[in-house]
Amino acid sequence: MMFGCTPEEFQKKMEELGADASESDPAEFQPVMGPKYERRPCGLYESMLKQVAPYGIRGVIWYQGETDGDCHPEVYKTLLPAMIRSWRALWKEEFPFLFVQIAPLEQWMDCCGKNYVEIRKAQQHAAETVPDTGMAVITDVGMQFDIHPKKKQPVGHRLALLAENKVYGDGNVLCEAPSLKEIQVEEGKVVLTFDNAGDGLYLTENVPYGQVVGKETLGGLRIFQNGQELKMEKMKATARKNHVIVTGAEIRSSVPTQVRLAQTGWYLVNLYNSAGIPARPAEVNT
């Protein structure tokens, strides 16, 4: 339990266990930092990944854990593309790289969910800028107080759709998540326009864990006018083709408007395209 912890973590854990750590040396509990130790710098790469390259592969599926993501989320925009490049260089092949966007959460142990917003943005940036990549969106299956969602079937299904389209070349398979591209503001109404709607968008009453979001509510949606957040409980949402129409008496057409979807730590998105893929995080201004 103490292996690999810092002195500060050791002290905290001992206090939690009601033990006296004043005369204990954390170094006694540290394993030898040998060439096979997975927590040494580049340990997983050198001791595991490098040992199987260039074993033949068709592509990569990557599901990032990121327990420490709230400590340094700002580096992820650089690290994820760099990791993809390094793996491809190791194999000497530009193979497809499919990955899962971090799930929503509020709190998990010492991890604060709001800091994961930056990681999701970085992952989305990689999907948009790094060739031959694909991102599975799981904005609907997060767990409020667990960073490890237990609903794996939707995750695997969405990765399979990406593989069918991007790896095995079936262009008829809808594999991308609905993406908010434009907002139009009228008096009492905001119209959200999405790409990747397929045969049409729809809102569900519940999400996979059974939580009720509401069929006339777009979960995870926040609307700001003149910098002030409007009260979404007073709004009504309706999905039609590739649009979501949000109506409410507070909405004014004459002021700057910003729409944020799933740009917080914890949310549950209940808007899907015809392939059953939920809308991805987005932010759009008028």
C-alpha positions in Angstrom: 0.0 0.0 0.0 2.9 2.3 0.7 5.0 1.3 -2.3 5.8 4.2 -4.6 4.4 6.9 -2.4 6.1 10.2 -1.6 7.1 11.1 2.0 4.1 13.4 2.2 1.8 10.7 1.0 3.4 8.2 3.5 2.9 10.6 6.4 -0.8 11.3 5.5 -1.6 7.6 5.0 0.0 6.7 8.4 -2.1 9.4 10.1 -5.2 8.1 8.4 -4.4 4.6 9.8 -3.8 6.1 13.3 -0.2 5.1 13.3 2.8 7.1 14.6 5.1 7.9 11.7 7.4 10.2 13.5 10.1 7.6 13.8 9.5 5.9 10.5 11.5 6.5 7.3 9.4 6.4 4.2 12.5 5.3 2.2 12.3 1.9 4.0 9.0 1.3 2.2 10.2 2.3 -1.2 11.0 -0.5 -3.7 14.3 -0.5 -5.4 14.1 1.7 -8.5 15.4 -1.0 -10.9 15.2 -1.2 -14.7 11.9 -3.2 -14.4 10.2 -0.8 -12.0 7.1 0.5 -13.8 7.0 3.9 -11.9 10.5 5.0 -12.9 10.6 7.6 -15.7 9.8 5.9 -19.0 9.5 2.6 -17.1 6.3 1.4 -18.8 7.6 2.4 -22.2 11.0 0.8 -21.8 10.0 -2.3 -19.8 6.7 -3.2 -21.5 5.8 -1.4 -24.7 9.3 -1.4 -26.2 9.5 -5.2 -25.6 6.6 -6.0 -28.0 7.4 -3.5 -30.8 7.4 -4.0 -33.7 4.9 -6.9 -33.1 2.2 -6.5 -35.8 -0.8 -4.4 -34.8 -3.7 -2.9 -36.7 -4.0 0.1 -34.5 -4.2 1.2 -30.8 -7.1 1.7 -28.4 -6.1 3.9 -25.5 -8.2 4.5 -22.4 -6.3 7.0 -20.2 -6.6 6.7 -16.5 -5.2 10.1 -15.5 -5.4 9.8 -11.7 -3.1 12.8 -11.3 -4.8 14.8 -14.1 -5.9 17.5 -11.7 -2.3 18.2 -10.7 -1.0 19.2 -14.1 -3.8 19.2 -16.7 -2.0 22.0 -18.7 0.7 19.6 -20.0 -1.8 17.1 -21.6 -2.2 19.1 -24.8 1.5 18.5 -25.4 1.9 15.0 -24.0 -0.9 13.1 -25.8 0.2 14.0 -29.3 3.9 13.4 -28.3 3.0 9.9 -27.0 1.2 9.1 -30.2 4.2 10.2 -32.3 6.6 8.2 -30.1 4.5 5.0 -30.4 4.3 5.4 -34.2 8.0 6.1 -34.4 8.7 2.9 -32.4 6.6 0.8 -34.8 7.7 2.8 -37.8 4.1 2.9 -38.9 1.4 5.6 -38.9 -1.2 3.3 -37.4 -4.7 4.5 -36.3 -4.9 5.7 -32.7 -8.3 5.6 -31.0 -8.8 6.9 -27.5 -11.5 7.6 -25.0 -12.3 11.1 -23.6 -12.1 11.3 -19.8 -15.5 10.7 -18.2 -17.2 13.4 -16.1 -16.8 13.3 -12.4 -17.2 15.6 -9.4 -14.7 14.2 -6.9 -12.7 11.0 -6.6 -10.4 10.6 -3.6 -8.2 13.8 -3.8 -9.1 14.4 -7.5 -11.3 17.4 -8.3 -13.4 16.9 -11.4 -13.4 20.5 -12.5 -9.7 20.3 -13.4 -10.4 17.5 -15.9 -12.1 20.1 -18.2 -8.6 21.0 -19.6 -7.8 17.4 -20.2 -10.9 16.8 -22.2 -10.1 20.0 -24.3 -6.6 18.6 -24.9 -8.0 15.3 -26.0 -10.4 17.0 -28.3 -7.6 19.1 -29.7 -5.6 15.9 -30.4 -8.6 14.3 -32.2 -8.9 17.4 -34.4 -5.2 17.9 -35.2 -3.4 14.6 -35.1 -3.9 12.5 -38.2 -5.5 9.1 -38.1 -7.0 9.5 -34.6 -10.5 9.1 -33.2 -12.1 10.0 -29.9 -14.9 8.0 -28.2 -17.1 10.4 -26.2 -18.6 9.2 -22.9 -20.3 12.3 -21.6 -23.3 10.2 -20.5 -21.6 7.4 -18.5 -19.5 9.2 -15.9 -19.9 8.5 -12.2 -20.2 11.5 -9.8 -17.7 10.2 -7.2 -15.7 7.6 -9.2 -13.1 8.3 -11.9 -13.6 4.8 -13.3 -17.0 4.4 -14.9 -18.5 0.9 -14.5 -20.5 1.0 -17.7 -17.9 -0.3 -20.2 -20.3 -1.6 -22.9 -21.1 1.9 -24.3 -17.4 2.7 -24.3 -16.4 -0.5 -26.2 -19.3 0.0 -28.6 -18.3 3.5 -29.5 -14.6 2.5 -30.0 -15.9 -0.3 -32.3 -17.8 2.2 -34.4 -14.6 4.3 -34.7 -12.6 1.2 -35.7 -15.2 0.2 -38.3 -15.1 3.6 -40.0 -11.5 4.8 -39.5 -9.6 1.5 -39.4 -11.6 -0.9 -41.6 -12.9 1.7 -44.0 -16.6 1.5 -43.7 -17.5 5.1 -44.4 -21.2 4.4 -43.9 -20.8 3.9 -40.2 -21.6 7.0 -38.1 -18.8 7.0 -35.5 -18.4 10.7 -34.5 -20.2 12.4 -31.6 -22.6 15.3 -32.2 -20.5 18.5 -32.2 -22.0 21.9 -31.4 -21.0 24.3 -34.2 -23.3 27.2 -34.1 -25.8 29.0 -32.0 -28.5 31.5 -33.1 -30.3 33.6 -30.6 -33.8 34.9 -30.9 -36.1 36.5 -28.4 -37.0 33.7 -26.0 -35.1 31.0 -27.9 -31.6 29.7 -28.6 -31.1 27.3 -31.5 -28.1 25.0 -31.3 -26.8 23.4 -34.5 -24.8 20.2 -34.4 -22.6 18.3 -36.8 -22.7 14.5 -36.9 -26.4 14.2 -36.2 -26.8 11.2 -38.5 -30.6 10.6 -39.1 -31.4 13.1 -36.3 -30.7 14.1 -32.7 -32.8 13.0 -29.8 -33.0 13.6 -26.0 -33.5 10.8 -23.5 -35.3 10.9 -20.1 -32.5 8.8 -18.5 -28.8 8.1 -19.1 -27.2 4.6 -18.9 -26.9 4.5 -15.1 -30.6 5.3 -14.8 -30.3 8.9 -13.5 -33.2 11.1 -14.6 -32.1 14.1 -16.7 -35.4 14.9 -18.3 -36.6 14.6 -21.9 -37.2 18.4 -22.1 -33.7 19.1 -20.7 -30.3 19.1 -22.3 -28.0 17.8 -19.6 -24.7 19.6 -19.2 -26.0 22.7 -21.0 -25.2 26.2 -19.6 -26.2 29.5 -21.2 -24.6 32.9 -20.4 -25.9 36.3 -21.5 -23.8 39.4 -20.8 -21.6 37.0 -18.6 -24.5 36.0 -16.4 -25.7 32.4 -16.3 -29.3 31.8 -17.0 -31.4 29.4 -14.9 -31.6 26.2 -17.0 -34.4 24.8 -14.8 -36.7 27.5 -16.4 -35.7 26.4 -19.9 -37.2 23.7 -22.2 -35.2 21.8 -24.8 -36.4 20.1 -28.0 -34.4 18.1 -30.5 -35.2 18.4 -34.2 -33.0 16.9 -36.9 -29.6 18.4 -36.3 -30.8 21.2 -34.0 -31.7 21.6 -30.4 -34.1 24.4 -29.6 -33.9 25.8 -26.1 -36.8 28.1 -25.1 -37.1 30.3 -22.0 -38.5 33.7 -21.1 -35.0 34.9 -19.8 -33.4 34.6 -23.2 -32.8 37.9 -25.0 -31.8 38.3 -28.6 -30.0 41.6 -28.2 -27.1 40.6 -25.9 -23.9 38.6 -26.3 -24.6 34.9 -25.6 -22.3 32.0 -24.8 -23.3 28.3 -24.7 -21.2 25.7 -22.9 -22.0 22.0 -23.1 -20.3 19.6 -20.6 -17.6 22.2 -19.8 -17.7 21.4 -16.0 -16.3 18.6 -14.0 -19.6 16.8 -13.4 -22.5 16.6 -15.9 -24.7 14.1 -17.6 -25.3 14.6 -21.3 -28.6 13.1 -22.7 -28.4 14.3 -26.3 -27.6 11.5 -28.8 -27.3 11.1 -32.6 -28.8 8.2 -34.5 -25.8 6.0 -33.7 -26.5 6.4 -29.9 -23.4 8.6 -29.4 -23.7 11.5 -26.9 -22.8 15.1 -27.7 -19.2 16.0 -26.9 -18.1 19.0 -24.8 -18.2 22.3 -26.6 -18.3 26.1 -26.2 -19.7 28.5 -28.7 -20.3 32.3 -28.6 -22.5 34.6 -30.7 
